[in-house]
Amino acid sequence: MSKSTNLSGQPVLCQLLSYIPKELVVQCVAEHKSDHYYKTLTTYKQLIFLLYGVITKCHSLNNLCKNLLFLEDKLMYLGIDRLPAKSTLSDANINRNSDVFADLYGSLYEHYKDKLDPAHCGFIEDEVDMSKVALFDSSTISLFVDIFKGSGRNPITGNKKGGLKIHTKMPLTGFVPDLIHITEAACNDKSFLGQLNLVPGTINIFDKGYVNYTVWDEWTKKGIFYATRLNNNASFKIESGTVNEITQYANGGIISDQLIIFDCGLKARLITYKDYVSGKVLRFVSNMFDYKSDTIVLLYKYRWNIEVLFKRLKQNFELSYFYSDSTEGIKTQIWVVLIAHLLFSVIHRQIKEAEMFVTLVSMAAANMGSYSSLVKILTTKTLNMQQRDLKIVQRELFGPKEGGLFLNIENST
């Protein structure tokens, strides 16, 4: 009689939570005093329940509380001997400040920072220190309530959904942001620039939404580099530069590389480029005067890596439905989603990306109560005959002559 070698001593939910050092939670709770006036539902318990909800994509608070019943006594591993009432969890979402979860995310990022180092890209490493390249962008999450002001014009009916905007900054190819700022959707992207504390020598890649000539000028004086797309309505004059012959860029490539001066007096480098695939002509502006023009174009192409982050968050975790219609409750759920994404990113690196990220999350979500080792199953390449043997132990103990459900299992259809 064989024994399974894939079993773990705790359910998958507990395996995931084991990646959150308890001392970090205690530290954040003590700093924010987030457990004051809460007798039963502590910050850690709220984190556990919401983490389960966003991973399994429970569509409502009632759905979340009822799904927890299927875990039965498995939450005892986490010191939870009583499931929360819907009203209790709702009150915690409304009243507990979301900053404690924001700080927990920051602490977890610092804890796993070395394990989340960006992967190396061999194309331009000879010219650029890839560890100093940062990407930042924002993504909007629509809400069915107007707690946060939505973006865009008001419709004819006068009713407009609310919305949140997640501003993120992350290392190149890291897929885990090291800085996050949550605002209402109507907030201009340029406001995020004021939240940045950039170090001289870093290279920052962003899109056209972050146009602020004053900030760009300050960065240039401090030795902070940037590269972005030029707005169509930008006003400037060309001071010098080179324009290539049409034969050099007919099928794609650098059209021109020029030094320009904006009306505000800011000097910048303008690179006009024709895409090899689409044939579109794109204009890039940067203060990286000593770098090759092709390097700047390629760095901007890497900016799309941050779109992978937003896709991961919205496709793998619950951000379509919120468990609270309060300001703090909505922010808390977003921070819990970001914490979940960070944990799965650590596991993804641990298994050396043996499976796709979406496969990793979906397997965990479908087996939160299973005692099988998530990491071991993910790293198993091919199942052997012993692992594929699903014979019921009780059937071998009592024998097929005892009758019952498995009497004619070989003849079942």
KOLSEMI-543932 format. One record per residue (C-alpha): z, x, y; residue number from 1; residue in three letters. Coordinates in Angstrom, 2 decimals. Example, Ala and Ser with C-alpha at 12.3 -4.5 7.8 and 13.67 -1.06 7.14 Angstrom:
((7.80, 12.30, -4.50), 1, 'Ala')
((7.14, 13.67, -1.06), 2, 'Ser')
REM end
This chain:
((0.00, 0.00, 0.00), 1, 'Met')
((-1.20, 1.66, 3.19), 2, 'Ser')
((0.49, 1.61, 6.55), 3, 'Lys')
((-1.29, 1.36, 9.89), 4, 'Ser')
((-1.31, 4.60, 11.89), 5, 'Thr')
((-2.23, 2.84, 15.16), 6, 'Asn')
((1.11, 1.14, 15.73), 7, 'Leu')
((3.19, 1.93, 18.79), 8, 'Ser')
((6.87, 1.26, 19.28), 9, 'Gly')
((6.25, -1.19, 22.11), 10, 'Gln')
((3.68, -3.81, 23.24), 11, 'Pro')
((0.65, -2.86, 25.33), 12, 'Val')
((2.26, -4.33, 28.47), 13, 'Leu')
((5.23, -1.99, 28.02), 14, 'Cys')
((2.87, 0.91, 27.30), 15, 'Gln')
((1.22, 0.33, 30.68), 16, 'Leu')
((4.54, 0.06, 32.49), 17, 'Leu')
((5.69, 3.32, 30.92), 18, 'Ser')
((3.29, 5.01, 33.35), 19, 'Tyr')
((5.49, 3.84, 36.23), 20, 'Ile')
((8.51, 6.18, 36.46), 21, 'Pro')
((11.57, 4.00, 36.90), 22, 'Lys')
((13.06, 6.40, 39.47), 23, 'Glu')
((10.13, 5.73, 41.81), 24, 'Leu')
((10.82, 2.01, 41.65), 25, 'Val')
((14.53, 2.55, 42.28), 26, 'Val')
((13.76, 4.79, 45.24), 27, 'Gln')
((11.38, 2.28, 46.87), 28, 'Cys')
((13.75, -0.63, 46.25), 29, 'Val')
((16.67, 1.26, 47.80), 30, 'Ala')
((14.60, 2.28, 50.83), 31, 'Glu')
((13.42, -1.27, 51.58), 32, 'His')
((16.53, -3.05, 50.27), 33, 'Lys')
((14.14, -5.43, 48.55), 34, 'Ser')
((16.67, -6.57, 45.94), 35, 'Asp')
((19.21, -7.78, 48.47), 36, 'His')
((19.88, -11.54, 48.18), 37, 'Tyr')
((18.00, -11.67, 44.84), 38, 'Tyr')
((20.30, -12.27, 41.87), 39, 'Lys')
((17.78, -12.66, 39.04), 40, 'Thr')
((14.21, -11.79, 40.05), 41, 'Leu')
((14.34, -8.13, 41.02), 42, 'Thr')
((11.46, -6.20, 42.54), 43, 'Thr')
((10.69, -4.56, 39.20), 44, 'Tyr')
((10.58, -7.91, 37.38), 45, 'Lys')
((8.29, -9.36, 40.03), 46, 'Gln')
((6.03, -6.33, 39.59), 47, 'Leu')
((5.94, -6.87, 35.81), 48, 'Ile')
((5.06, -10.57, 36.06), 49, 'Phe')
((2.38, -10.09, 38.72), 50, 'Leu')
((0.95, -7.05, 36.92), 51, 'Leu')
((0.56, -9.19, 33.80), 52, 'Tyr')
((-1.10, -11.91, 35.87), 53, 'Gly')
((-3.68, -9.76, 37.66), 54, 'Val')
((-4.64, -7.87, 34.49), 55, 'Ile')
((-5.03, -11.00, 32.32), 56, 'Thr')
((-6.61, -12.87, 35.25), 57, 'Lys')
((-4.29, -15.87, 35.31), 58, 'Cys')
((-5.81, -18.30, 37.82), 59, 'His')
((-2.60, -19.83, 39.14), 60, 'Ser')
((1.13, -19.25, 39.30), 61, 'Leu')
((1.71, -22.07, 36.81), 62, 'Asn')
((-0.85, -20.53, 34.46), 63, 'Asn')
((0.87, -17.15, 34.79), 64, 'Leu')
((4.35, -18.51, 34.01), 65, 'Cys')
((3.10, -20.39, 30.93), 66, 'Lys')
((1.13, -17.43, 29.61), 67, 'Asn')
((4.28, -15.33, 29.72), 68, 'Leu')
((5.64, -17.62, 26.97), 69, 'Leu')
((3.17, -16.08, 24.51), 70, 'Phe')
((4.90, -12.72, 24.90), 71, 'Leu')
((8.03, -14.31, 23.41), 72, 'Glu')
((10.73, -11.64, 23.05), 73, 'Asp')
((8.46, -8.68, 23.78), 74, 'Lys')
((9.71, -8.51, 27.35), 75, 'Leu')
((13.13, -7.54, 25.98), 76, 'Met')
((11.81, -3.97, 25.86), 77, 'Tyr')
((11.78, -4.12, 29.67), 78, 'Leu')
((15.25, -5.60, 29.97), 79, 'Gly')
((13.96, -9.13, 30.61), 80, 'Ile')
((15.77, -11.79, 28.58), 81, 'Asp')
((14.75, -14.80, 30.67), 82, 'Arg')
((11.35, -15.85, 31.99), 83, 'Leu')
((11.16, -16.86, 35.66), 84, 'Pro')
((10.85, -20.41, 36.87), 85, 'Ala')
((7.68, -21.03, 38.84), 86, 'Lys')
((9.72, -21.79, 41.96), 87, 'Ser')
((11.71, -18.56, 41.62), 88, 'Thr')
((8.59, -16.40, 41.37), 89, 'Leu')
((7.00, -18.34, 44.21), 90, 'Ser')
((10.00, -17.73, 46.47), 91, 'Asp')
((9.90, -14.01, 45.69), 92, 'Ala')
((6.21, -13.87, 46.60), 93, 'Asn')
((6.90, -15.61, 49.90), 94, 'Ile')
((10.08, -13.85, 50.99), 95, 'Asn')
((9.96, -10.32, 49.58), 96, 'Arg')
((8.30, -7.85, 51.93), 97, 'Asn')
((5.07, -6.44, 50.47), 98, 'Ser')
((5.81, -3.01, 51.98), 99, 'Asp')
((7.94, -2.11, 48.96), 100, 'Val')
((4.87, -2.42, 46.71), 101, 'Phe')
((2.76, -0.50, 49.24), 102, 'Ala')
((5.25, 2.37, 49.14), 103, 'Asp')
((5.37, 2.22, 45.35), 104, 'Leu')
((1.60, 2.63, 45.27), 105, 'Tyr')
((1.86, 5.66, 47.55), 106, 'Gly')
((4.61, 7.18, 45.39), 107, 'Ser')
((2.57, 6.63, 42.23), 108, 'Leu')
((-0.48, 8.24, 43.81), 109, 'Tyr')
((1.53, 11.33, 44.75), 110, 'Glu')
((3.03, 11.42, 41.26), 111, 'His')
((-0.38, 11.35, 39.55), 112, 'Tyr')
((-2.32, 13.15, 42.25), 113, 'Lys')
((-3.07, 16.21, 40.11), 114, 'Asp')
((-4.30, 14.06, 37.23), 115, 'Lys')
((-6.58, 12.12, 39.57), 116, 'Leu')
((-8.34, 15.15, 41.04), 117, 'Asp')
((-12.00, 14.41, 41.75), 118, 'Pro')
((-14.55, 15.39, 39.16), 119, 'Ala')
((-16.75, 18.30, 40.15), 120, 'His')
((-20.36, 17.77, 41.23), 121, 'Cys')
((-22.57, 20.79, 40.64), 122, 'Gly')
((-25.33, 19.92, 43.10), 123, 'Phe')
((-23.86, 21.23, 46.36), 124, 'Ile')
((-20.65, 22.99, 45.31), 125, 'Glu')
((-22.05, 26.34, 46.44), 126, 'Asp')
((-22.15, 25.11, 50.03), 127, 'Glu')
((-19.43, 22.44, 50.20), 128, 'Val')
((-15.84, 22.45, 49.02), 129, 'Asp')
((-15.89, 19.09, 47.23), 130, 'Met')
((-12.09, 18.77, 47.36), 131, 'Ser')
((-12.34, 18.44, 51.15), 132, 'Lys')
((-14.84, 15.57, 51.12), 133, 'Val')
((-13.42, 12.08, 51.75), 134, 'Ala')
((-15.10, 8.69, 51.76), 135, 'Leu')
((-13.88, 5.62, 53.59), 136, 'Phe')
((-15.09, 2.06, 53.83), 137, 'Asp')
((-13.78, -1.51, 53.81), 138, 'Ser')
((-14.24, -4.59, 51.65), 139, 'Ser')
((-13.53, -8.22, 52.53), 140, 'Thr')
((-11.65, -10.67, 50.30), 141, 'Ile')
((-12.16, -14.35, 51.09), 142, 'Ser')
((-9.19, -16.70, 51.13), 143, 'Leu')
((-9.01, -20.49, 50.92), 144, 'Phe')
((-6.38, -20.57, 53.63), 145, 'Val')
((-6.68, -19.46, 57.25), 146, 'Asp')
((-3.49, -17.36, 57.33), 147, 'Ile')
((-5.66, -14.33, 58.09), 148, 'Phe')
((-8.55, -14.74, 60.48), 149, 'Lys')
((-11.89, -14.67, 58.69), 150, 'Gly')
((-14.89, -12.67, 59.82), 151, 'Ser')
((-18.13, -14.07, 61.21), 152, 'Gly')
((-18.92, -17.08, 63.36), 153, 'Arg')
((-17.25, -20.44, 63.00), 154, 'Asn')
((-19.38, -22.93, 61.02), 155, 'Pro')
((-20.61, -26.19, 62.56), 156, 'Ile')
((-17.79, -28.10, 60.86), 157, 'Thr')
((-15.26, -25.91, 62.65), 158, 'Gly')
((-13.59, -24.96, 59.35), 159, 'Asn')
((-13.66, -21.38, 58.22), 160, 'Lys')
((-11.95, -19.70, 55.31), 161, 'Lys')
((-9.47, -16.95, 55.99), 162, 'Gly')
((-10.02, -13.43, 54.80), 163, 'Gly')
((-8.50, -10.00, 54.31), 164, 'Leu')
((-10.12, -6.64, 54.76), 165, 'Lys')
((-9.06, -3.67, 52.64), 166, 'Ile')
((-9.75, -0.38, 54.44), 167, 'His')
((-9.72, 2.51, 51.99), 168, 'Thr')
((-10.08, 6.26, 52.04), 169, 'Lys')
((-10.54, 8.19, 48.82), 170, 'Met')
((-11.59, 11.66, 47.63), 171, 'Pro')
((-15.17, 12.11, 46.58), 172, 'Leu')
((-15.74, 10.75, 43.02), 173, 'Thr')
((-11.99, 10.16, 42.67), 174, 'Gly')
((-12.25, 6.33, 42.47), 175, 'Phe')
((-8.58, 6.03, 43.48), 176, 'Val')
((-7.88, 5.69, 47.23), 177, 'Pro')
((-5.22, 7.90, 48.81), 178, 'Asp')
((-4.96, 5.74, 51.94), 179, 'Leu')
((-5.14, 1.95, 52.21), 180, 'Ile')
((-4.80, -0.28, 55.24), 181, 'His')
((-4.87, -4.09, 54.93), 182, 'Ile')
((-5.91, -6.19, 57.94), 183, 'Thr')
((-7.37, -9.62, 58.61), 184, 'Glu')
((-11.10, -9.82, 57.97), 185, 'Ala')
((-11.89, -10.26, 61.67), 186, 'Ala')
((-10.47, -6.81, 62.42), 187, 'Cys')
((-13.12, -4.28, 63.43), 188, 'Asn')
((-13.63, -1.36, 61.06), 189, 'Asp')
((-13.18, 1.07, 63.95), 190, 'Lys')
((-9.47, 0.23, 64.07), 191, 'Ser')
((-9.05, 2.08, 60.76), 192, 'Phe')
((-9.92, 5.37, 62.46), 193, 'Leu')
((-6.57, 5.22, 64.24), 194, 'Gly')
((-4.76, 5.18, 60.87), 195, 'Gln')
((-6.32, 8.46, 59.76), 196, 'Leu')
((-4.48, 11.76, 59.96), 197, 'Asn')
((-7.29, 14.14, 59.10), 198, 'Leu')
((-6.98, 17.86, 58.48), 199, 'Val')
((-9.40, 20.35, 60.10), 200, 'Pro')
((-12.12, 21.42, 57.70), 201, 'Gly')
((-12.37, 18.07, 55.93), 202, 'Thr')
((-15.70, 16.26, 55.66), 203, 'Ile')
((-15.61, 12.47, 56.13), 204, 'Asn')
((-18.43, 10.19, 55.01), 205, 'Ile')
((-18.64, 6.58, 56.21), 206, 'Phe')
((-21.13, 3.89, 57.17), 207, 'Asp')
((-22.31, 2.54, 60.52), 208, 'Lys')
((-19.29, 0.28, 60.98), 209, 'Gly')
((-17.09, 3.15, 62.15), 210, 'Tyr')
((-18.90, 4.10, 65.35), 211, 'Val')
((-16.46, 5.52, 67.87), 212, 'Asn')
((-17.89, 8.33, 69.99), 213, 'Tyr')
((-14.51, 9.18, 71.49), 214, 'Thr')
((-12.95, 9.76, 68.06), 215, 'Val')
((-16.02, 11.69, 66.90), 216, 'Trp')
((-15.70, 13.97, 69.90), 217, 'Asp')
((-12.01, 14.61, 69.12), 218, 'Glu')
((-12.89, 15.42, 65.52), 219, 'Trp')
((-15.56, 17.89, 66.59), 220, 'Thr')
((-13.10, 19.73, 68.85), 221, 'Lys')
((-10.53, 19.91, 66.02), 222, 'Lys')
((-13.04, 21.13, 63.43), 223, 'Gly')
((-13.14, 17.86, 61.49), 224, 'Ile')
((-16.59, 17.03, 60.14), 225, 'Phe')
((-18.30, 13.67, 59.70), 226, 'Tyr')
((-21.61, 12.27, 58.47), 227, 'Ala')
((-22.82, 8.71, 58.88), 228, 'Thr')
((-25.85, 6.52, 59.62), 229, 'Arg')
((-27.11, 6.14, 63.18), 230, 'Leu')
((-26.97, 2.65, 64.68), 231, 'Asn')
((-30.29, 1.18, 65.75), 232, 'Asn')
((-29.01, 0.46, 69.26), 233, 'Asn')
((-27.62, 3.97, 69.81), 234, 'Ala')
((-28.68, 5.49, 73.14), 235, 'Ser')
((-29.32, 9.25, 73.21), 236, 'Phe')
((-31.75, 11.96, 74.21), 237, 'Lys')
((-33.19, 14.75, 72.09), 238, 'Ile')
((-32.29, 18.24, 73.27), 239, 'Glu')
((-33.96, 20.40, 70.62), 240, 'Ser')
((-34.96, 20.50, 66.96), 241, 'Gly')
((-37.83, 20.63, 64.50), 242, 'Thr')
((-40.22, 17.98, 63.22), 243, 'Val')
((-41.93, 18.64, 59.88), 244, 'Asn')
((-45.58, 18.07, 59.12), 245, 'Glu')
((-46.38, 14.76, 57.44), 246, 'Ile')
((-47.56, 16.59, 54.34), 247, 'Thr')
((-43.98, 17.86, 53.86), 248, 'Gln')
((-42.41, 14.40, 53.68), 249, 'Tyr')
((-45.29, 12.13, 52.62), 250, 'Ala')
((-43.61, 11.34, 49.29), 251, 'Asn')
((-40.09, 11.72, 50.64), 252, 'Gly')
((-37.90, 14.33, 52.28), 253, 'Gly')
((-36.70, 15.54, 55.67), 254, 'Ile')
((-38.84, 14.29, 58.53), 255, 'Ile')
((-36.95, 15.96, 61.38), 256, 'Ser')
((-33.74, 17.83, 62.13), 257, 'Asp')
((-32.75, 17.60, 65.80), 258, 'Gln')
((-29.87, 18.16, 68.22), 259, 'Leu')
((-29.14, 15.05, 70.30), 260, 'Ile')
((-26.79, 14.10, 73.14), 261, 'Ile')
((-25.41, 10.58, 73.37), 262, 'Phe')
((-25.03, 8.91, 76.76), 263, 'Asp')
((-21.29, 9.61, 76.60), 264, 'Cys')
((-22.00, 13.36, 76.40), 265, 'Gly')
((-21.26, 13.79, 72.69), 266, 'Leu')
((-23.51, 16.33, 70.95), 267, 'Lys')
((-24.53, 15.64, 67.38), 268, 'Ala')
((-27.11, 16.47, 64.77), 269, 'Arg')
((-29.74, 13.85, 63.93), 270, 'Leu')
((-31.52, 14.05, 60.58), 271, 'Ile')
((-34.41, 11.70, 59.90), 272, 'Thr')
((-35.11, 11.30, 56.20), 273, 'Tyr')
((-37.62, 9.41, 54.05), 274, 'Lys')
((-36.22, 8.20, 50.74), 275, 'Asp')
((-38.17, 9.36, 47.68), 276, 'Tyr')
((-37.72, 6.09, 45.79), 277, 'Val')
((-37.76, 3.27, 48.35), 278, 'Ser')
((-39.85, 5.00, 51.02), 279, 'Gly')
((-37.40, 3.84, 53.73), 280, 'Lys')
((-36.83, 6.03, 56.76), 281, 'Val')
((-33.12, 6.65, 57.37), 282, 'Leu')
((-31.40, 8.42, 60.27), 283, 'Arg')
((-28.17, 10.32, 59.75), 284, 'Phe')
((-25.89, 11.66, 62.47), 285, 'Val')
((-23.34, 14.42, 61.91), 286, 'Ser')
((-21.46, 17.32, 63.52), 287, 'Asn')
((-22.11, 19.57, 60.50), 288, 'Met')
((-24.36, 21.95, 62.41), 289, 'Phe')
((-24.15, 24.85, 59.93), 290, 'Asp')
((-25.04, 22.92, 56.78), 291, 'Tyr')
((-28.44, 22.31, 55.23), 292, 'Lys')
((-30.01, 18.99, 56.16), 293, 'Ser')
((-30.51, 18.11, 52.48), 294, 'Asp')
((-26.78, 18.65, 51.89), 295, 'Thr')
((-25.84, 16.11, 54.56), 296, 'Ile')
((-28.24, 13.54, 53.10), 297, 'Val')
((-26.87, 14.08, 49.60), 298, 'Leu')
((-23.26, 13.79, 50.83), 299, 'Leu')
((-24.05, 10.41, 52.35), 300, 'Tyr')
((-25.56, 9.25, 49.06), 301, 'Lys')
((-22.21, 10.00, 47.43), 302, 'Tyr')
((-20.69, 7.44, 49.80), 303, 'Arg')
((-21.77, 4.73, 47.37), 304, 'Trp')
((-19.04, 5.92, 45.02), 305, 'Asn')
((-16.57, 3.93, 47.08), 306, 'Ile')
((-18.58, 0.79, 46.32), 307, 'Glu')
((-17.76, 1.44, 42.65), 308, 'Val')
((-14.08, 1.22, 43.59), 309, 'Leu')
((-14.49, -2.21, 45.21), 310, 'Phe')
((-16.54, -3.41, 42.25), 311, 'Lys')
((-13.82, -2.28, 39.85), 312, 'Arg')
((-11.10, -4.06, 41.79), 313, 'Leu')
((-12.92, -7.39, 42.10), 314, 'Lys')
((-14.41, -7.51, 38.60), 315, 'Gln')
((-11.47, -6.32, 36.51), 316, 'Asn')
((-8.45, -7.81, 38.27), 317, 'Phe')
((-7.47, -11.18, 39.73), 318, 'Glu')
((-8.54, -11.29, 43.37), 319, 'Leu')
((-10.31, -14.66, 43.33), 320, 'Ser')
((-7.13, -16.72, 43.05), 321, 'Tyr')
((-3.82, -15.90, 44.70), 322, 'Phe')
((-0.37, -16.82, 43.46), 323, 'Tyr')
((0.89, -17.50, 46.96), 324, 'Ser')
((-0.51, -18.84, 50.23), 325, 'Asp')
((1.91, -16.78, 52.30), 326, 'Ser')
((1.13, -13.57, 54.16), 327, 'Thr')
((3.50, -11.43, 52.11), 328, 'Glu')
((2.53, -13.05, 48.82), 329, 'Gly')
((-1.18, -12.36, 49.32), 330, 'Ile')
((-0.57, -8.77, 50.37), 331, 'Lys')
((1.81, -8.25, 47.43), 332, 'Thr')
((-0.84, -9.37, 44.95), 333, 'Gln')
((-3.38, -6.98, 46.47), 334, 'Ile')
((-0.93, -4.08, 46.21), 335, 'Trp')
((-0.18, -4.98, 42.59), 336, 'Val')
((-3.93, -4.99, 41.86), 337, 'Val')
((-4.19, -1.53, 43.40), 338, 'Leu')
((-1.23, -0.33, 41.31), 339, 'Ile')
((-2.89, -1.73, 38.17), 340, 'Ala')
((-6.14, 0.03, 39.06), 341, 'His')
((-4.28, 3.31, 39.57), 342, 'Leu')
((-2.53, 3.03, 36.18), 343, 'Leu')
((-5.77, 2.32, 34.35), 344, 'Phe')
((-7.47, 5.18, 36.21), 345, 'Ser')
((-4.76, 7.56, 34.96), 346, 'Val')
((-5.28, 6.30, 31.39), 347, 'Ile')
((-9.05, 6.57, 31.85), 348, 'His')
((-8.67, 10.24, 32.73), 349, 'Arg')
((-6.15, 10.72, 29.91), 350, 'Gln')
((-8.63, 9.52, 27.28), 351, 'Ile')
((-11.32, 11.65, 29.01), 352, 'Lys')
((-13.39, 8.54, 29.75), 353, 'Glu')
((-13.97, 7.89, 26.04), 354, 'Ala')
((-14.59, 4.24, 26.95), 355, 'Glu')
((-15.91, 2.55, 30.07), 356, 'Met')
((-13.31, 1.47, 32.62), 357, 'Phe')
((-14.16, -2.21, 32.17), 358, 'Val')
((-13.71, -1.86, 28.39), 359, 'Thr')
((-10.33, -0.23, 28.89), 360, 'Leu')
((-9.05, -3.05, 31.11), 361, 'Val')
((-10.48, -5.86, 28.98), 362, 'Ser')
((-8.97, -4.44, 25.77), 363, 'Met')
((-5.55, -4.18, 27.39), 364, 'Ala')
((-5.82, -7.68, 28.89), 365, 'Ala')
((-6.71, -9.25, 25.54), 366, 'Ala')
((-3.89, -7.51, 23.64), 367, 'Asn')
((-0.92, -7.35, 26.02), 368, 'Met')
((1.47, -8.43, 23.25), 369, 'Gly')
((0.07, -6.15, 20.56), 370, 'Ser')
((2.12, -3.25, 19.22), 371, 'Tyr')
((-0.97, -1.11, 18.61), 372, 'Ser')
((-1.28, 2.09, 20.61), 373, 'Ser')
((-3.81, 1.44, 23.37), 374, 'Leu')
((-4.62, 5.11, 23.95), 375, 'Val')
((-5.03, 5.86, 20.24), 376, 'Lys')
((-7.41, 2.96, 19.66), 377, 'Ile')
((-9.44, 3.84, 22.75), 378, 'Leu')
((-9.90, 7.43, 21.56), 379, 'Thr')
((-10.87, 6.40, 18.03), 380, 'Thr')
((-14.58, 7.10, 17.72), 381, 'Lys')
((-15.42, 5.48, 14.38), 382, 'Thr')
((-13.18, 3.27, 12.26), 383, 'Leu')
((-12.74, 4.56, 8.72), 384, 'Asn')
((-12.46, 2.38, 5.62), 385, 'Met')
((-8.66, 2.35, 5.72), 386, 'Gln')
((-8.61, 1.19, 9.37), 387, 'Gln')
((-11.08, -1.58, 8.58), 388, 'Arg')
((-9.03, -2.90, 5.63), 389, 'Asp')
((-7.45, -6.18, 6.75), 390, 'Leu')
((-5.77, -7.17, 3.48), 391, 'Lys')
((-2.63, -9.20, 4.09), 392, 'Ile')
((0.47, -7.41, 2.82), 393, 'Val')
((2.05, -10.67, 1.58), 394, 'Gln')
((-0.94, -11.34, -0.64), 395, 'Arg')
((-0.44, -8.09, -2.55), 396, 'Glu')
((3.31, -8.76, -2.84), 397, 'Leu')
((3.03, -12.21, -4.39), 398, 'Phe')
((-0.34, -11.87, -6.08), 399, 'Gly')
((-3.34, -14.21, -5.91), 400, 'Pro')
((-2.05, -16.42, -8.77), 401, 'Lys')
((0.69, -17.73, -6.52), 402, 'Glu')
((-1.93, -19.89, -4.82), 403, 'Gly')
((-1.83, -20.83, -1.17), 404, 'Gly')
((-4.26, -20.10, 1.62), 405, 'Leu')
((-5.69, -16.90, 0.16), 406, 'Phe')
((-6.32, -18.16, -3.39), 407, 'Leu')
((-10.10, -18.36, -3.02), 408, 'Asn')
((-10.55, -16.00, -0.11), 409, 'Ile')
((-13.44, -14.21, -1.81), 410, 'Glu')
((-15.33, -17.50, -2.09), 411, 'Asn')
((-14.58, -18.68, 1.43), 412, 'Ser')
((-17.50, -19.26, 3.78), 413, 'Thr')
REM end
